[in-house]
Amino acid sequence: MPETPKEKLKKMTAWSSDPVLTEAEVDELLGQSSLMDAAGLGPLDEQWTPTYDLNAAAAAGWMIKAGRASELTEVDPPGSGIMTSQVFQNCLTLARVYRAKVRMSLSVR
């Protein structure tokens, strides 16, 4: 069975790794990244084929994670050599990577 867009987004954002995203946040990110489908139908149309810009959703998800990591500056756990500021930088880097892949869409009427 193929992956759902939600399952793909969870992988793209490492949603369950610290700093974590909630199930509700993943749903919200997915909803915010909805696009018109190939037939030109939008998410409010009953016949819409679910279509998403997962790169935009992932970029936004990584920005949420970066916001959560922004206050952390200590070694976590102590003695591990992992600086939480590195977590912040990694989140920002991944947000940039996914933002660079965002599909441009323009609706002309």
N, C-alpha and C positions, 0 to 999 in steps of 0.2 A: 504494500500500500504506500503511495507517495506521501511525502511529508506535507503537512498543512502549512500555510503561510505562518501561522502562529508558532508552530514547531520550529520552522526555519528562523524566525525572528528570535526565538529563545536561544537558539544556538549562536546566532550572530552577535547577540549581546551578552553571552555567558550569564544569562539572567539569574542563575542561582548561585553565582560566585560573588563574593564580597567585592564591592558593595552590591547587594542584591536588588533586583527589581521584583515587585510584587506581580502576582497574576493579573490584578486589575490594571497595573501600569502597562504591562505587555498588551493587554486588550486595548487600552487607550492609545498606545503608540500605533497599534495596527489600524485602529479606526481613523486616526489622524493621517495615516498614509494611504488612505483609500483613493483610488484613481478611477476615471471613467474606463469602462471595459472596451474591448475591440469594437463593439457595436455602438459605442458612444453613449452608453447608459451609465448613470451615476449610482452611487451607493443607495440612494433613496428610491430608486426604481426597483420594483418587485422582480424584474427579470434581469437585474444586474448580475453579471458573473464576477464574483469577488476578485478584485484586481488591486494590488498594492505596490507601492514603492518601498520595498523592504529596506533598501539602503537608506532612505530618509528616516524610516522608523528606527533603524539601528543607530544612525547618527544621533538622533534625539535620545535614544536609550542610553548611549554612552555619555551624553552630556548630563543626564540625570545621575548616572553613576559618578561622573567627575564631580558634580556638585556635592554629592555625599562624601566623597573622598577629600574634598578641598580643605577641610579643617584638620585633617590628620597629618601630623608631621613626626610622629614618634616611630620608633622601631616596634613592629608588631608581628609576632610576639617578641618580647625582649630577648636579645641574643640571637635572633634568627637572621639578622642581616637584611631583612626586608624593611625598607623605609616606606612608610605609607605615602610619602610624597611621590614615590615612584608609581604607586597605584593611581594617583591623580594624573600624573603625566601620561601613563599608559591609557587611561580612559580618554584623555584629550586626543591622543594620537589616533586611537581607534575611531573616535568621532570624526576626525578629519579624513581618515581613510574612507569611511562610509559616505561622508558628505560629498567627497570628490566623485562618487559613483551615482549620485542622485540623478534620476531621470528628470529631464526638463519636460514639462507639459504645458501646452497653451491651448486653451479652448477658444475657438473662434466661432462667433455666431453672427 
